[in-house]
Amino acid sequence: MLGRPPGDRCGANLIGVTAMLENTWFEKFTNALAEDTAALPAWDPEKLADWTSVATKAADAATAAVLECMAVGVGQTAAKEAQDKYGRSEYFTLDGIGYDDASWALPLVAVELENTSEKIEYCAWKLLCVRASVRVLVCFKKTLGAYPGSTAEAVARVAKVLKDHRGQRLFLVVGDADARVTSKDVPEWRSVFETRLLP
């Protein structure tokens, strides 16, 4: 069983609730990117580290949306962007954690954003070592360069890690590093990303 069973609040089994929360997370993530295009730097494939700080804020908003959906006290943080009431901003060096501030139950959401190819497996491993209802890994693909060349390649790299974590699931979001988006149009932003639920 992953995370804390939230069935009593949502009236559904754990797997169904988890899928709903994953969809909620991705919808809010892309909405936040579209709403805050003024803050986005030009999407330069060679400078994805700069863009990741903006994406981290969007991920933080997405995590808060999941907590709101679950009707729990908000207690989430994004690494280097915010601190919780204990002065912490990183958890197992993850970029975001969403948890119920009214209890010490397991986290509801764990998020990692990675802009270098070399660390995809490592980031997947970190997430899979954390017991959370929703685990999200955001990474990027690029036609040329030091990134996976396709979503299928990113999936294959994460699948290698999943072999040692049987029964666990991970929500993979793959951004197209070759895309150029400046629009406030939400569907256009969603077209930049592909999602896969693994395994």
Order of alpha helices (4+ residues) and beta strands (2+ residues): alpha-alpha-alpha-beta-beta-beta-alpha-beta-alpha-beta-alpha-beta
